[in-house]
C-alpha cells in the first residue's frame, strides 16, 4: 500500500512513517521546514495552507491512503483550511483519508465524550480542529476522523520535555491537578491509525489512552520513570490561574478499541519505571499535533 503521511516530520508523523515502513508499505511523507530523520522514504516539502500545492502533490504521488497528522496549534490556516485542502484533493483523487483530530474540540462541560458527542470548542485551536472535522465530513464522508488526546513519546513529547525542565530547575511553573486528559503513547496511536487506514472503517473514532489523569499525575509518572526528583514538581489548579481552555476532557475510546487489534494502553502502563528513554530527545514541533 502506498501511504502519504502529511506532517511526517513531527512527533506523531515520524512514528507513523516508522510504523508504516515496518509493515512494508511504500511511504511518501511531507515536511514544512525540513525533512524528518527517517531514511528510506520519499520526503516532499508541503505547506498545506497552499491549496494548489496540496492538490499537485497528491496528484503526483498517487497515494492509496493519506494520513493527515499536520497541525500547528496557533495556526487556523493549517489546522482548518489545510485540512480542508487535503480533503478536497483526496476526494478528487479518490484516495482514502485518515485525519487526526483532537480532544481540544470539547469544552469539558460533560467530562466524558464518546464518538457521538458534537464539538463545543472554547479555544481557537479547538475551533479550528472542529471546523476541519466539519469540512472533512462534508467533502470526504467515507474518511476516518481520529480524535486523540495528549501524546506522550519516550521523552520526545512537549509534556515530557516540560516535566524534565521543571524537575531540573531549568524552568519555573506548575502542573495542574484539575486539567485531566487521557494521554496516549505515540506508538499506540500510530499503530491504531495505520490499522484504521488499512481497514474498511469510516467515520468518527476516539483513539486515546485508557487512563484519565491530571497533568500533575502525568508529570509524576514521567519523573518516576526517568528517575527525576518528583518533589521538584509544583502543582496547582488551572481554574485558579485564569488560563483559558477546557479542564476535564476524557475521551471514551471504548467503541474504537473494540474495532482495533492495537491496544490503547493507559499512562499507568506505558510510563512504568524501567521504560525510561536515555534522554529527553528534541521533538520536531513544526508539524506536531498538539492537544
N, C-alpha and C positions, 0 to 999 in steps of 0.2 A: 504494500500500500504506500502511495506517495502522500506524505503529510506535510503541510505547510504550517509551521509554528510562527505566529506573529507575536513579536515580543520575545524572541528566543534567547536573548542575552540577559534577561532578568533572572531573578531567583527561581521562579516557577518555570519560566521558559527554558532555562538551562536544564532543569530536571526533566522537562518534557522531551527535550532533544535527546538527552542521555537514555531515557526510558524507551523512546521510540527506536533509537539505534540498536539497543539491546534486543529488541524484538524484531530486528531485521527489516524495519521499514526504511524507505527512501525518504530522506528529510531535506526540506528546504526551510531555512529559518531566517527571520528578519531581525534587524537591529536598528536602533535610532542613532546612536553616536558612534559605536564601534562594534565589531563582531564579537561574539561570545568566545569562550575559551575551549569549547568542544571542537575537536578536529574531525575531519572526515565527512563534513556535511557542506551543503551549498548555502553560504551566507549571503544574504541580499540586504542592502540598505533600504529602509522604508520609513516614510513619515505618513502614518495613517490619516493624518489631517488632510492630505492631498488626495482627493478622490480619484483623479486620473491616474496617479501613481499606483494606487491600490489596485485599480482595475487592470492596469498594464501588467503588474507583477503576477496577479492571479491568472490572467490570460496567458502569460508566457510560461509560467511554471506548471500549470495544469495539474494542480493537486486533486487527489480524490477526497481529502479531508482537510479542512482548515481548523486549527485550534487557535483562537484569539485570546492570548494572555497579555496583551498590551494594555497598560493603564498608567497614567500619571495623575496622582491624586488631585493636584491643583489645576488640572487642565481639562476643561469641559470639551474642548475641541478633540482631544484624544479619546477620552472616556465615552463621550456621547456621539459626536459627529464621526469620529474614526470608526467606532463600532458599526455605525450605520453604513459607512462607506464599504467596510468589509462585507457586510450582509448583502448589499446591493451587488457587489462583484461576485460573491459566492452564488447568489441566485441566478445571475446572468450566465455563470459558468456551469450551473447545475451541480455545484460542489456541496458536500455535506459540511455543516458548520457546527462547531462546538465553541460556545462563547463563555468566558469566565466572568461571572458577576460577583457580587459582594453582599455581605450582611449589612453593609452601610446603607442599603436601601430601606432599612427598617428604623423606626423611631425608638423602639424598645418599650413602647406602651404596653404591649401584650406579653412581653418577655419571650415566650416560646413561639417559634414560627416554623410552620411546615410549608411544603411546596405550594399549597393553595392560598397562602397569605399574599395579599397585594401590597405593593410598596407604599410606604408613607414616610419618605426621607425627610430629615431635618437638617442636613448639611449639603453644601454644594456638590461634594463628591457623591454622596448618596443620590442626589437628584440626577446627576449625570449618569450614574450606573442604572438608575430606574428608567431614564429616557432611552438608554441603549437597549434595555430589555424590551421596551415597548416597540422600538423600531424593528428589532430582530424578529419579534413575534409576528409583526405585520409583513415584513419582507421575506423572511425565511420561516414559515410556520412549522417546518419539519426540523428545525435546528434544535440542538441541545443547549439550554441555558443552565450553567452550573454555578449556583451561588455557593461561595465559600466564606471562611472566616479568617481569623488571624493565622498567617502562615509562619511556621517555625521550620528551621532547616539546618541542624547540625552546626550552629554557630554563625550561619550566614544571613540570618534574617535581621531586620531592623530592631525587633524587640530583644533579640539575644544580644546584639551589639550594645543596645541601651543598658541592659542589665549589667553587662561587663563594665561599661563606663561608670555606672552608678556604684557598683561594688568596689571598684578600684580607685574611686575618687576623681576620676577624670571628668566627671560631670556631676552637677548638682540637680536634685529633683526628687520626685516621689513616684511611686507606683500606686495606682488607685485600687482600693478594695471593693469599690462599688461599680467598677467598669468590667462587666462579665462578657466573655465570648466563649466560643467552642474551638479552641486552636486545633489546627490540623498540621500534620507533618508534611513537608513539601513532597516527599517521596510517595506518601499515600495519596495525596491529591493528584500528583502527576499520573500515577498508575490508574487511578479512577477515571481521569479524563481520557487517557488513551483507551481504556476499556470502553468507555461510553462512545468514543469516536469510532471504534470498530463494531459497535453494536447497532441494532435497529431502533434503539430507544430514541424518543424525541421529547421535546417539551422541557418543563422545569425539573431540576434536580438540586437537592441540597447535599453538598459534599463538604462536611465539616467534621471535626473530631468528636469523639464520644463523650468527652468531659466538658462541662460548663464550669469555668473557673475565672477568677478575677485576674487582672493584670498583675496584682501583687503576688497572688498564689502562683501564677505562672513564673514570675521572677524568682521566687524562692526555689521552684523546681529547677529552673535553669542554673541558678547559683549552686545548688546542691549537686547537680550533675557535673558541673565544671569545677568543683572544689573551691568556690568563691566564698567570701565571708557574708553569710546571709544577714548578719546583724548590721551590715553597712547599708542595707536596703531600707529606705524610709517609705512608710505607707501613709496614705491619706485618702480622703473621699473626693472624688471628682465633683460631686454635687456641691461641695463647699468651695470649689475654686472658680466656678462660673465658666469652666472650659466647655465650649459648645460640643454637642454631639450626643448620640444615644448612649445610655448607660448599660442596661442589661438586655443583651440580644443573644438569644440561644437558638441556633438553627437546629431544627429537628430533622436529622438525616435518616430516620428510620426507614422510610419508604424507599429511598435511593439505595440504602445499604442492602435491602432485600433483593435488589436487582444486580448487585455487584459481587464479584468474587473477591475484589480488593477489600481488605478490612480497614475501615477508617478508625484508627486507634485514637484513644484519648491521651491527653498530655501526661496523665499519671503513668501511662505505659511507655510512651516513646521518650520521656525525659527521665527515666530511671537512672540513678547513678551507675556509672560504668559505661554509659554510652556517650561519653564526653568527646567532643571534637578536639583536635590538637591545638587549635587556636580559633578565635572568632574571626573567620575569614571575611574579607570585604565582599559585599554583595553588590551586584550591578543594580543601580536604582533607576536608570533612565526608562526602563520598560517594566518595572516590577509592580505587580498588583499589590496595592496597599489597602488593608481592610481595617 
